Amino acid sequence: MSAEIGVLFVHGIGSQVKGETLVSFGEPIYKVLRRFGTAREGSDRPSDQPPSEHDQEAHLLEASLDPLPAEAERMAAPPHVRLSLPSGNADEPAVQWIMAECHWATSFPPPPSQAVTLWIMRFLPWLCFAFFARRLRIAVTFASAWMREPHRYRAIFVAWYLLKALFCFVAVAFMCPAAFVLELALVALLIVDFLPIEAVQNVVKRINLAISAILGDCFIFASSDFRQQAVASKLSRDLSWLEENCNRIVIVAHSQGAAVTYLALRQYGRRKVNLFISFGAGILKLFQLSRPEHRDTILLVAFVAFFLALTEIYVFAAVTGLSRTPIPIWSAMLMIPLMIIGILLGISLTSEEGAQEIEARTSEFKEQGLHWVDFYAALDPVPNGPLLLPTPEDLNSSRGPESIQLCNQLSILADHTSYMTNRDEFLPMVVEAIGRYSGTNVRLPKRDYFDICWASAFRRIRITIEKTDQTILLVALFAYLFERRTFEALGTWLVGLTQVACGYAEGTAGCWQHSATITGLAALIAIYLILRMTVQALHWAGASLSRSVTQLFIFLFAAISHSVTCVTLSFAVLLYHAPFSWVVWLYKFVGERELSVEAFQGIYLGLAVGLIVTAFDGTRAYFERVNN
């Protein structure tokens, strides 16, 4: 029986095994299909009875995660599952879908690790510059757009986006020395690889393999036409198998898998593909790296970055006096205009994106009946914003694919790999896009614009609350770690306590052999982990109750978690500063006698700051809704 819809998942860079992408991508979407009301109410099928074709519950019919090599060669069948979903019409039989994966990680031999390292050294400064420069242009664009809006909060949003632009400009200055240090580390890695020491070579080999596993595929796409074509051909073969077994096809591609899909669609045509969903797509960046006309620009950006790094190191040494020979301050001040000129030059060199081809191809896809939806997380460095830069007149970039911003984890490190854990935005939107553009007859959920905007704002506030508490706890931990007397005193007390306990239990006082410093440090880290898990439990409880009861619970539990973290930080402040004079006056005014002035400040000042942070969360939630 031919399935109505075939969904093909295409993985990104990495060393995935066969069937892994199907499980990690397909299972979350299948759970959303079941949770969002695809099962008919009042179904009376017994649990031990196998489903029939007229059964109106979502269920799996077949799963083949790792086809046998002989079978794969004979049938060209990729890992796939067949599922049954209820039809939109209760009188019609259930609809079948096929979910399959395109596993292209083994379509080519791995590249030499040294070649990958040299390639990274060449493009690293350009990648760092392009990241902040593009975010600066996006912030300026949104500030310009809000200046034209006759809104009562216009000044607040304009100031917010200009502040983002200023942060990106300053971040470029701090990025250049960091890129310089990373380049030196890569050079050292190449040099150490030639040492005739087996242990050293084994360590270097492991590091090179890790780098190749992460960025080797990018190197292949940017430098090898043969390997690039091998990947596109693999996707074409999997599409051919789906065409034989499905009426219409949806492609869901992540990261570099989106570039693979784009290349295959451009080369082999749309065929039965009705919908192309990309998320965390690195299409534009990979094409920029592979174009010969960009090579001179990339080298020039590297030169500008190294010049800025050396200039900033010189200015820093002059201002702080770290240089062995005194450096005149006036010479350092003369370098500051050069730094500003260098930053502006680097930003201008990375402003040319060459997205005209993607814009033209998107129009061609639309004419052929293929709709393209692109998702990108707020801090995902791979797409680094929408595929096509918005303009003040067109913030949604309607010239290209339908671009939708998400809030995954608000982390540069985690956003690219956490799309499938975003149950508030990404997964429901993928299911809705399939229902809207694939032509399926399955009864899928439909939310109005207000519900979508509120879900996005709710997730952004929830993630912001979690990140705020994690940051406060981390700052408090480092504050305690840098004050050695604190954890040494804690360790001395614990060592004495354990010696007494050992004496009672075993009749000897020598069962604990660690020093007070080690004991205190371990206890401090244990306290941090306990507080971190407590705060995480509060966040989970607030999010769960907010989904099932009312959204106000998220702010109630946020007030509790903020209070815990701020009280911890308030006591850490006392290690470096005596109680504030106004706190001492307030302590005397209220006539507190049960607590010391230090405990009074640690508890009540922490609680007050926690409530202020919670009020800020509520204010931000309001403006998030206004912005949406």
MARVEXPA-634921 format. One line per 10 residues: number of its first residue (from 1); their letters; for each residue x, y, z of C-alpha. Coordinates in nm, 2 decimals, always signed. Layout:
NUM> A> X,Y,Z ~ ... .
This chain:
1> MSAEIGVLFV> +0.00,+0.00,+0.00 ~ +0.14,+0.34,-0.10 ~ +0.17,+0.58,+0.19 ~ +0.02,+0.93,+0.17 ~ +0.32,+1.12,+0.30 ~ +0.69,+1.03,+0.32 ~ +0.90,+1.23,+0.56 ~ +1.27,+1.21,+0.49 ~ +1.51,+1.32,+0.77 ~ +1.86,+1.44,+0.67 .
11> HGIGSQVKGE> +2.12,+1.46,+0.95 ~ +2.39,+1.73,+0.98 ~ +2.76,+1.71,+1.04 ~ +2.90,+1.44,+1.27 ~ +2.95,+1.06,+1.27 ~ +2.60,+0.93,+1.31 ~ +2.53,+0.56,+1.28 ~ +2.26,+0.42,+1.06 ~ +1.91,+0.46,+1.21 ~ +2.02,+0.72,+1.47 .
21> TLVSFGEPIY> +1.87,+1.01,+1.28 ~ +1.54,+0.84,+1.23 ~ +1.51,+0.78,+1.61 ~ +1.63,+1.12,+1.73 ~ +1.42,+1.31,+1.47 ~ +1.13,+1.09,+1.40 ~ +1.03,+0.98,+1.75 ~ +0.98,+1.33,+1.90 ~ +0.76,+1.42,+1.60 ~ +0.56,+1.10,+1.64 .
31> KVLRRFGTAR> +0.50,+1.18,+2.01 ~ +0.37,+1.52,+1.91 ~ +0.14,+1.36,+1.67 ~ +0.00,+1.14,+1.94 ~ -0.01,+1.41,+2.21 ~ -0.18,+1.68,+1.99 ~ -0.51,+1.50,+1.95 ~ -0.44,+1.27,+1.65 ~ -0.61,+0.98,+1.84 ~ -0.98,+0.98,+1.81 .
41> EGSDRPSDQP> -1.18,+1.03,+2.12 ~ -1.39,+0.73,+2.24 ~ -1.18,+0.46,+2.06 ~ -1.29,+0.13,+2.21 ~ -1.01,-0.10,+2.06 ~ -0.88,-0.33,+2.33 ~ -0.51,-0.29,+2.41 ~ -0.43,-0.65,+2.32 ~ -0.60,-0.63,+1.98 ~ -0.38,-0.54,+1.68 .
51> PSEHDQEAHL> -0.49,-0.22,+1.50 ~ -0.68,-0.23,+1.17 ~ -0.66,+0.00,+0.87 ~ -0.99,+0.17,+0.99 ~ -0.86,+0.22,+1.34 ~ -0.85,+0.59,+1.44 ~ -0.55,+0.59,+1.67 ~ -0.19,+0.69,+1.59 ~ +0.03,+0.38,+1.60 ~ +0.33,+0.22,+1.43 .
61> LEASLDPLPA> +0.29,-0.05,+1.17 ~ +0.65,-0.13,+1.07 ~ +1.00,-0.03,+1.18 ~ +1.33,-0.11,+1.00 ~ +1.61,+0.09,+1.17 ~ +1.90,-0.10,+1.02 ~ +1.82,-0.29,+0.69 ~ +2.04,-0.59,+0.61 ~ +2.32,-0.50,+0.37 ~ +2.19,-0.75,+0.11 .
71> EAERMAAPPH> +1.84,-0.61,+0.14 ~ +1.96,-0.25,+0.13 ~ +2.15,-0.33,-0.18 ~ +1.86,-0.50,-0.35 ~ +1.58,-0.27,-0.25 ~ +1.78,+0.05,-0.18 ~ +1.57,+0.09,+0.14 ~ +1.69,+0.34,+0.39 ~ +1.61,+0.30,+0.76 ~ +1.24,+0.37,+0.79 .
81> VRLSLPSGNA> +0.92,+0.33,+0.99 ~ +0.56,+0.31,+0.87 ~ +0.29,+0.46,+1.09 ~ -0.09,+0.49,+1.07 ~ -0.26,+0.82,+1.16 ~ -0.63,+0.91,+1.18 ~ -0.79,+1.06,+0.88 ~ -0.95,+1.40,+0.89 ~ -1.28,+1.23,+0.80 ~ -1.40,+0.98,+1.05 .
91> DEPAVQWIMA> -1.57,+0.78,+0.77 ~ -1.24,+0.73,+0.58 ~ -0.97,+0.47,+0.67 ~ -0.66,+0.57,+0.86 ~ -0.38,+0.74,+0.66 ~ -0.03,+0.59,+0.64 ~ +0.30,+0.78,+0.66 ~ +0.65,+0.66,+0.61 ~ +0.94,+0.82,+0.80 ~ +1.28,+0.75,+0.66 .
101> ECHWATSFPP> +1.64,+0.88,+0.70 ~ +1.91,+0.97,+0.46 ~ +2.23,+0.85,+0.62 ~ +2.51,+1.02,+0.42 ~ +2.79,+1.02,+0.69 ~ +2.96,+0.72,+0.53 ~ +2.92,+0.83,+0.17 ~ +3.28,+0.94,+0.14 ~ +3.62,+0.86,+0.30 ~ +3.71,+1.08,+0.60 .
111> PPSQAVTLWI> +3.94,+1.37,+0.51 ~ +4.30,+1.39,+0.64 ~ +4.30,+1.54,+0.99 ~ +4.59,+1.78,+0.92 ~ +4.42,+1.91,+0.61 ~ +4.11,+1.99,+0.82 ~ +4.32,+2.17,+1.08 ~ +4.49,+2.38,+0.82 ~ +4.15,+2.46,+0.66 ~ +4.01,+2.57,+1.00 .
121> MRFLPWLCFA> +4.32,+2.79,+1.06 ~ +4.25,+2.97,+0.73 ~ +3.88,+3.03,+0.79 ~ +3.85,+3.08,+1.16 ~ +3.91,+3.46,+1.18 ~ +3.65,+3.51,+0.90 ~ +3.39,+3.29,+1.08 ~ +3.44,+3.48,+1.41 ~ +3.41,+3.82,+1.24 ~ +3.11,+3.72,+1.03 .
131> FFARRLRIAV> +2.92,+3.59,+1.33 ~ +2.92,+3.92,+1.52 ~ +2.91,+4.14,+1.21 ~ +2.59,+3.97,+1.09 ~ +2.42,+4.01,+1.43 ~ +2.52,+4.37,+1.44 ~ +2.35,+4.43,+1.11 ~ +2.04,+4.25,+1.22 ~ +2.02,+4.46,+1.54 ~ +2.06,+4.78,+1.35 .
141> TFASAWMREP> +1.79,+4.67,+1.10 ~ +1.54,+4.60,+1.38 ~ +1.63,+4.93,+1.55 ~ +1.56,+5.11,+1.22 ~ +1.23,+4.93,+1.17 ~ +1.11,+5.02,+1.53 ~ +1.20,+5.38,+1.46 ~ +0.93,+5.38,+1.19 ~ +0.67,+5.22,+1.41 ~ +0.41,+5.46,+1.58 .
151> HRYRAIFVAW> +0.42,+5.26,+1.90 ~ +0.42,+5.39,+2.26 ~ +0.71,+5.16,+2.35 ~ +0.91,+5.25,+2.04 ~ +1.19,+5.41,+2.23 ~ +1.24,+5.11,+2.46 ~ +1.28,+4.86,+2.17 ~ +1.50,+5.10,+1.97 ~ +1.73,+5.14,+2.27 ~ +1.73,+4.76,+2.33 .
161> YLLKALFCFV> +1.84,+4.68,+1.97 ~ +2.10,+4.96,+1.97 ~ +2.24,+4.81,+2.29 ~ +2.26,+4.47,+2.11 ~ +2.44,+4.64,+1.82 ~ +2.69,+4.80,+2.06 ~ +2.75,+4.47,+2.23 ~ +2.83,+4.30,+1.90 ~ +3.07,+4.58,+1.81 ~ +3.26,+4.55,+2.14 .
171> AVAFMCPAAF> +3.25,+4.17,+2.11 ~ +3.44,+4.19,+1.78 ~ +3.73,+4.36,+1.97 ~ +3.74,+4.08,+2.23 ~ +3.70,+3.81,+1.97 ~ +4.02,+3.89,+1.78 ~ +4.26,+3.80,+2.06 ~ +4.06,+3.48,+2.13 ~ +4.09,+3.38,+1.76 ~ +4.46,+3.46,+1.77 .
181> VLELALVALL> +4.51,+3.23,+2.07 ~ +4.31,+2.95,+1.90 ~ +4.52,+2.99,+1.59 ~ +4.84,+2.95,+1.80 ~ +4.69,+2.64,+1.96 ~ +4.62,+2.49,+1.62 ~ +4.98,+2.57,+1.51 ~ +5.11,+2.40,+1.82 ~ +4.89,+2.10,+1.75 ~ +5.04,+2.06,+1.40 .
191> IVDFLPIEAV> +5.40,+2.10,+1.54 ~ +5.35,+1.85,+1.82 ~ +5.22,+1.60,+1.57 ~ +5.57,+1.57,+1.43 ~ +5.73,+1.47,+1.76 ~ +5.85,+1.11,+1.76 ~ +5.68,+1.03,+2.08 ~ +5.41,+0.76,+2.06 ~ +5.21,+0.89,+2.36 ~ +5.21,+1.25,+2.23 .
201> QNVVKRINLA> +5.11,+1.13,+1.88 ~ +4.82,+0.93,+2.01 ~ +4.68,+1.23,+2.20 ~ +4.72,+1.45,+1.90 ~ +4.56,+1.19,+1.68 ~ +4.25,+1.18,+1.91 ~ +4.22,+1.56,+1.90 ~ +4.25,+1.57,+1.52 ~ +3.99,+1.29,+1.49 ~ +3.75,+1.49,+1.72 .
211> ISAILGDCFI> +3.80,+1.81,+1.51 ~ +3.75,+1.61,+1.19 ~ +3.43,+1.45,+1.32 ~ +3.29,+1.80,+1.40 ~ +3.41,+2.01,+1.11 ~ +3.54,+1.75,+0.86 ~ +3.21,+1.76,+0.66 ~ +3.23,+2.14,+0.63 ~ +3.58,+2.09,+0.49 ~ +3.45,+1.84,+0.24 .
221> FASSDFRQQA> +3.16,+2.06,+0.12 ~ +3.39,+2.36,+0.08 ~ +3.68,+2.19,-0.09 ~ +3.58,+1.86,-0.26 ~ +3.33,+1.86,-0.55 ~ +3.35,+1.48,-0.58 ~ +3.26,+1.41,-0.22 ~ +2.99,+1.68,-0.23 ~ +2.83,+1.51,-0.53 ~ +2.85,+1.17,-0.36 .
231> VASKLSRDLS> +2.64,+1.30,-0.07 ~ +2.38,+1.46,-0.31 ~ +2.36,+1.13,-0.50 ~ +2.29,+0.94,-0.18 ~ +2.00,+1.17,-0.10 ~ +1.87,+1.13,-0.45 ~ +1.86,+0.75,-0.41 ~ +1.67,+0.77,-0.09 ~ +1.42,+1.01,-0.25 ~ +1.37,+0.77,-0.53 .
241> WLEENCNRIV> +1.28,+0.49,-0.28 ~ +1.03,+0.72,-0.11 ~ +0.88,+0.82,-0.45 ~ +0.80,+0.45,-0.51 ~ +0.63,+0.41,-0.18 ~ +0.47,+0.75,-0.11 ~ +0.24,+1.00,-0.29 ~ +0.40,+1.32,-0.15 ~ +0.73,+1.38,+0.03 ~ +0.84,+1.62,+0.30 .
251> IVAHSQGAAV> +1.22,+1.67,+0.37 ~ +1.33,+1.77,+0.73 ~ +1.70,+1.86,+0.72 ~ +1.93,+1.98,+1.00 ~ +2.25,+2.18,+0.97 ~ +2.46,+2.07,+0.68 ~ +2.19,+1.82,+0.58 ~ +2.00,+2.13,+0.47 ~ +2.28,+2.22,+0.23 ~ +2.28,+1.86,+0.10 .
261> TYLALRQYGR> +1.90,+1.88,+0.04 ~ +1.93,+2.22,-0.13 ~ +2.21,+2.09,-0.36 ~ +2.00,+1.78,-0.45 ~ +1.68,+1.97,-0.51 ~ +1.87,+2.22,-0.73 ~ +2.04,+1.95,-0.93 ~ +1.77,+1.67,-0.95 ~ +1.45,+1.88,-0.93 ~ +1.16,+1.89,-0.69 .
271> RKVNLFISFG> +1.00,+1.56,-0.80 ~ +0.73,+1.47,-0.54 ~ +0.87,+1.70,-0.26 ~ +0.60,+1.94,-0.15 ~ +0.77,+2.08,+0.16 ~ +1.13,+2.14,+0.26 ~ +1.19,+2.21,+0.63 ~ +1.54,+2.32,+0.73 ~ +1.65,+2.39,+1.08 ~ +1.99,+2.52,+1.20 .
281> AGILKLFQLS> +2.08,+2.54,+0.83 ~ +2.44,+2.62,+0.73 ~ +2.36,+2.67,+0.36 ~ +2.47,+3.03,+0.33 ~ +2.79,+2.99,+0.53 ~ +2.90,+2.67,+0.34 ~ +2.84,+2.83,+0.00 ~ +3.04,+3.14,+0.11 ~ +3.33,+2.92,+0.21 ~ +3.33,+2.73,-0.11 .
291> RPEHRDTILL> +3.32,+3.02,-0.35 ~ +3.66,+3.11,-0.51 ~ +3.58,+3.48,-0.52 ~ +3.56,+3.49,-0.14 ~ +3.90,+3.35,-0.08 ~ +4.08,+3.69,-0.11 ~ +3.83,+3.85,+0.12 ~ +3.87,+3.57,+0.38 ~ +4.25,+3.62,+0.38 ~ +4.21,+3.99,+0.42 .
301> VAFVAFFLAL> +3.97,+3.94,+0.71 ~ +4.23,+3.71,+0.87 ~ +4.50,+3.98,+0.84 ~ +4.26,+4.25,+0.99 ~ +4.18,+4.01,+1.28 ~ +4.55,+3.95,+1.36 ~ +4.63,+4.32,+1.34 ~ +4.35,+4.39,+1.58 ~ +4.46,+4.12,+1.82 ~ +4.82,+4.25,+1.83 .
311> TEIYVFAAVT> +4.70,+4.61,+1.87 ~ +4.46,+4.52,+2.15 ~ +4.74,+4.32,+2.33 ~ +4.97,+4.63,+2.30 ~ +4.70,+4.86,+2.44 ~ +4.62,+4.62,+2.72 ~ +4.99,+4.59,+2.82 ~ +5.03,+4.97,+2.81 ~ +4.72,+5.04,+3.03 ~ +4.78,+4.76,+3.29 .
321> GLSRTPIPIW> +5.16,+4.80,+3.30 ~ +5.23,+4.43,+3.24 ~ +5.51,+4.50,+2.99 ~ +5.86,+4.47,+3.12 ~ +5.96,+4.80,+2.94 ~ +5.73,+5.09,+3.00 ~ +5.49,+5.17,+2.71 ~ +5.38,+5.54,+2.67 ~ +5.01,+5.58,+2.73 ~ +4.99,+5.83,+2.44 .
331> SAMLMIPLMI> +5.11,+5.56,+2.20 ~ +4.83,+5.32,+2.32 ~ +4.57,+5.60,+2.28 ~ +4.68,+5.64,+1.92 ~ +4.61,+5.28,+1.86 ~ +4.24,+5.31,+1.96 ~ +4.13,+5.49,+1.64 ~ +4.32,+5.22,+1.44 ~ +4.13,+4.95,+1.63 ~ +3.79,+5.12,+1.55 .
341> IGILLGISLT> +3.89,+5.15,+1.18 ~ +4.00,+4.78,+1.18 ~ +3.67,+4.67,+1.33 ~ +3.47,+4.87,+1.08 ~ +3.68,+4.74,+0.79 ~ +3.63,+4.38,+0.91 ~ +3.25,+4.43,+0.93 ~ +3.24,+4.58,+0.59 ~ +3.44,+4.29,+0.44 ~ +3.20,+4.04,+0.58 .
351> SEEGAQEIEA> +2.88,+4.23,+0.48 ~ +2.87,+4.07,+0.13 ~ +2.68,+3.75,+0.17 ~ +2.60,+3.65,-0.19 ~ +2.25,+3.53,-0.11 ~ +2.10,+3.63,-0.45 ~ +2.12,+3.27,-0.57 ~ +1.92,+3.14,-0.27 ~ +1.66,+3.41,-0.32 ~ +1.63,+3.32,-0.69 .
361> RTSEFKEQGL> +1.61,+2.95,-0.61 ~ +1.34,+3.00,-0.35 ~ +1.13,+3.18,-0.61 ~ +1.18,+2.89,-0.85 ~ +1.08,+2.64,-0.58 ~ +0.76,+2.83,-0.51 ~ +0.67,+2.83,-0.88 ~ +0.72,+2.45,-0.88 ~ +0.49,+2.41,-0.58 ~ +0.76,+2.35,-0.32 .
371> HWVDFYAALD> +0.73,+2.54,+0.00 ~ +1.05,+2.61,+0.21 ~ +1.03,+2.67,+0.59 ~ +1.35,+2.75,+0.77 ~ +1.38,+2.74,+1.15 ~ +1.68,+2.90,+1.33 ~ +1.75,+2.93,+1.71 ~ +1.82,+3.27,+1.85 ~ +2.19,+3.19,+1.94 ~ +2.26,+2.91,+1.69 .
381> PVPNGPLLLP> +2.60,+3.01,+1.54 ~ +2.56,+2.79,+1.23 ~ +2.27,+2.98,+1.06 ~ +2.34,+3.29,+1.26 ~ +2.00,+3.44,+1.19 ~ +1.76,+3.40,+0.89 ~ +1.90,+3.28,+0.56 ~ +1.83,+3.62,+0.40 ~ +1.90,+3.93,+0.60 ~ +1.59,+4.13,+0.68 .
391> TPEDLNSSRG> +1.54,+4.49,+0.58 ~ +1.36,+4.76,+0.77 ~ +1.07,+4.73,+0.52 ~ +1.07,+4.35,+0.52 ~ +1.16,+4.22,+0.87 ~ +1.03,+3.87,+0.78 ~ +1.25,+3.83,+0.48 ~ +0.96,+3.73,+0.25 ~ +1.21,+3.73,-0.05 ~ +1.34,+3.39,+0.06 .
401> PESIQLCNQL> +1.21,+3.09,+0.26 ~ +0.96,+3.13,+0.54 ~ +1.21,+3.20,+0.83 ~ +1.10,+3.14,+1.19 ~ +1.31,+3.22,+1.50 ~ +1.31,+2.99,+1.79 ~ +1.43,+2.99,+2.15 ~ +1.61,+2.66,+2.22 ~ +1.85,+2.71,+2.52 ~ +1.98,+3.07,+2.46 .
411> SILADHTSYM> +2.33,+2.92,+2.44 ~ +2.59,+2.95,+2.16 ~ +2.71,+2.60,+2.25 ~ +2.37,+2.42,+2.29 ~ +2.13,+2.59,+2.06 ~ +2.24,+2.41,+1.74 ~ +2.18,+2.06,+1.89 ~ +1.87,+2.12,+2.10 ~ +1.59,+2.17,+1.84 ~ +1.44,+1.83,+1.90 .
421> TNRDEFLPMV> +1.40,+1.91,+2.27 ~ +1.20,+2.23,+2.20 ~ +0.85,+2.10,+2.27 ~ +0.70,+2.45,+2.30 ~ +0.79,+2.58,+1.95 ~ +0.99,+2.37,+1.71 ~ +0.81,+2.03,+1.73 ~ +0.45,+2.17,+1.71 ~ +0.55,+2.41,+1.43 ~ +0.70,+2.12,+1.23 .
431> VEAIGRYSGT> +0.38,+1.92,+1.26 ~ +0.17,+2.23,+1.17 ~ +0.39,+2.30,+0.87 ~ +0.34,+1.94,+0.74 ~ -0.03,+1.97,+0.79 ~ -0.05,+2.31,+0.61 ~ +0.18,+2.25,+0.31 ~ +0.21,+1.88,+0.24 ~ -0.16,+1.82,+0.14 ~ -0.21,+1.55,+0.40 .
441> NVRLPKRDYF> -0.56,+1.43,+0.50 ~ -0.45,+1.37,+0.86 ~ -0.63,+1.56,+1.13 ~ -0.34,+1.78,+1.27 ~ -0.35,+2.06,+1.53 ~ -0.40,+2.42,+1.43 ~ -0.32,+2.71,+1.66 ~ -0.40,+3.07,+1.60 ~ -0.14,+3.34,+1.58 ~ -0.19,+3.45,+1.94 .
451> DICWASAFRR> -0.13,+3.10,+2.08 ~ +0.19,+3.07,+1.87 ~ +0.32,+3.41,+1.99 ~ +0.24,+3.33,+2.35 ~ +0.41,+2.99,+2.34 ~ +0.72,+3.15,+2.20 ~ +0.72,+3.43,+2.46 ~ +0.65,+3.17,+2.74 ~ +0.95,+2.96,+2.64 ~ +1.18,+3.25,+2.60 .
461> IRITIEKTDQ> +1.09,+3.38,+2.95 ~ +1.13,+3.02,+3.10 ~ +1.47,+2.97,+2.95 ~ +1.58,+3.32,+3.05 ~ +1.48,+3.24,+3.41 ~ +1.68,+2.92,+3.41 ~ +1.99,+3.09,+3.26 ~ +1.96,+3.37,+3.51 ~ +1.96,+3.13,+3.81 ~ +2.24,+2.92,+3.66 .
471> TILLVALFAY> +2.46,+3.24,+3.61 ~ +2.40,+3.36,+3.96 ~ +2.49,+3.03,+4.12 ~ +2.80,+3.00,+3.90 ~ +2.91,+3.36,+4.01 ~ +2.85,+3.27,+4.37 ~ +3.05,+2.94,+4.33 ~ +3.36,+3.13,+4.19 ~ +3.32,+3.39,+4.46 ~ +3.36,+3.12,+4.73 .
481> LFERRTFEAL> +3.64,+2.94,+4.54 ~ +3.85,+3.26,+4.52 ~ +3.82,+3.31,+4.89 ~ +4.03,+3.02,+5.01 ~ +3.98,+3.08,+5.38 ~ +3.61,+3.00,+5.34 ~ +3.63,+2.65,+5.21 ~ +3.93,+2.57,+5.42 ~ +3.73,+2.66,+5.73 ~ +3.44,+2.45,+5.60 .
491> GTWLVGLTQV> +3.69,+2.17,+5.54 ~ +3.84,+2.19,+5.89 ~ +3.50,+2.17,+6.04 ~ +3.40,+1.87,+5.83 ~ +3.73,+1.69,+5.89 ~ +3.68,+1.73,+6.27 ~ +3.32,+1.61,+6.23 ~ +3.42,+1.30,+6.03 ~ +3.70,+1.22,+6.27 ~ +3.45,+1.22,+6.56 .
501> ACGYAEGTAG> +3.21,+1.01,+6.36 ~ +3.48,+0.76,+6.26 ~ +3.58,+0.73,+6.63 ~ +3.23,+0.64,+6.73 ~ +3.18,+0.40,+6.44 ~ +3.52,+0.22,+6.42 ~ +3.69,+0.31,+6.74 ~ +3.96,+0.50,+6.54 ~ +4.00,+0.86,+6.43 ~ +4.20,+0.80,+6.12 .
511> CWQHSATITG> +3.94,+0.69,+5.86 ~ +3.94,+1.03,+5.68 ~ +4.28,+1.10,+5.53 ~ +4.21,+1.40,+5.31 ~ +4.32,+1.76,+5.40 ~ +4.09,+2.04,+5.51 ~ +4.15,+2.21,+5.17 ~ +4.04,+1.91,+4.96 ~ +3.75,+1.84,+5.19 ~ +3.62,+2.20,+5.19 .
521> LAALIAIYLI> +3.66,+2.22,+4.81 ~ +3.46,+1.89,+4.76 ~ +3.19,+2.01,+5.00 ~ +3.16,+2.34,+4.83 ~ +3.12,+2.18,+4.49 ~ +2.87,+1.93,+4.64 ~ +2.67,+2.22,+4.78 ~ +2.67,+2.39,+4.44 ~ +2.54,+2.08,+4.27 ~ +2.26,+2.04,+4.53 .
531> LRMTVQALHW> +2.15,+2.40,+4.49 ~ +2.17,+2.36,+4.11 ~ +1.95,+2.05,+4.12 ~ +1.71,+2.22,+4.36 ~ +1.67,+2.52,+4.13 ~ +1.63,+2.30,+3.83 ~ +1.35,+2.11,+4.01 ~ +1.18,+2.44,+4.09 ~ +1.20,+2.54,+3.72 ~ +1.06,+2.20,+3.61 .
541> AGASLSRSVT> +0.77,+2.23,+3.86 ~ +0.69,+2.58,+3.75 ~ +0.70,+2.49,+3.38 ~ +0.48,+2.18,+3.43 ~ +0.22,+2.37,+3.63 ~ +0.22,+2.66,+3.39 ~ +0.14,+2.43,+3.10 ~ -0.14,+2.24,+3.28 ~ -0.29,+2.51,+3.51 ~ -0.19,+2.87,+3.45 .
551> QLFIFLFAAI> +0.12,+3.06,+3.33 ~ +0.14,+3.25,+3.66 ~ +0.30,+2.95,+3.82 ~ +0.62,+3.00,+3.63 ~ +0.66,+3.34,+3.80 ~ +0.57,+3.20,+4.14 ~ +0.84,+2.93,+4.12 ~ +1.08,+3.18,+3.96 ~ +1.05,+3.40,+4.27 ~ +1.14,+3.10,+4.48 .
561> SHSVTCVTLS> +1.44,+2.99,+4.27 ~ +1.56,+3.35,+4.23 ~ +1.54,+3.39,+4.61 ~ +1.75,+3.08,+4.66 ~ +2.02,+3.19,+4.42 ~ +2.03,+3.55,+4.52 ~ +2.06,+3.46,+4.89 ~ +2.35,+3.24,+4.81 ~ +2.52,+3.52,+4.61 ~ +2.44,+3.77,+4.89 .
571> FAVLLYHAPF> +2.63,+3.57,+5.14 ~ +2.92,+3.54,+4.89 ~ +2.94,+3.92,+4.87 ~ +3.00,+3.94,+5.25 ~ +3.33,+3.76,+5.19 ~ +3.47,+4.06,+5.01 ~ +3.27,+4.35,+5.16 ~ +3.15,+4.44,+5.51 ~ +2.78,+4.49,+5.55 ~ +2.66,+4.79,+5.37 .
581> SWVVWLYKFV> +2.60,+5.10,+5.58 ~ +2.24,+5.14,+5.48 ~ +2.18,+4.77,+5.57 ~ +2.33,+4.83,+5.92 ~ +2.10,+5.13,+5.96 ~ +1.80,+4.92,+5.86 ~ +1.92,+4.64,+6.09 ~ +1.92,+4.88,+6.38 ~ +1.59,+5.05,+6.28 ~ +1.39,+4.72,+6.27 .
591> GERELSVEAF> +1.55,+4.62,+6.60 ~ +1.65,+4.27,+6.48 ~ +1.82,+4.07,+6.75 ~ +1.79,+3.70,+6.65 ~ +2.02,+3.74,+6.35 ~ +2.36,+3.90,+6.31 ~ +2.39,+4.19,+6.08 ~ +2.58,+3.97,+5.83 ~ +2.30,+3.71,+5.83 ~ +2.04,+3.99,+5.81 .
601> QGIYLGLAVG> +2.20,+4.13,+5.49 ~ +2.26,+3.78,+5.34 ~ +1.90,+3.67,+5.38 ~ +1.69,+3.98,+5.34 ~ +1.90,+4.15,+5.07 ~ +1.90,+3.83,+4.87 ~ +1.53,+3.79,+4.90 ~ +1.48,+4.15,+4.79 ~ +1.70,+4.11,+4.49 ~ +1.52,+3.78,+4.40 .
611> LIVTAFDGTR> +1.19,+3.96,+4.40 ~ +1.33,+4.24,+4.18 ~ +1.47,+3.99,+3.93 ~ +1.12,+3.82,+3.93 ~ +0.96,+4.16,+3.86 ~ +1.20,+4.21,+3.57 ~ +1.10,+3.87,+3.43 ~ +0.74,+3.97,+3.44 ~ +0.82,+4.30,+3.27 ~ +1.01,+4.12,+3.00 .
621> AYFERVNN> +0.73,+3.87,+2.95 ~ +0.50,+4.16,+2.87 ~ +0.74,+4.32,+2.63 ~ +0.80,+3.98,+2.46 ~ +0.43,+3.97,+2.38 ~ +0.43,+4.32,+2.26 ~ +0.73,+4.25,+2.03 ~ +0.56,+3.94,+1.89 .
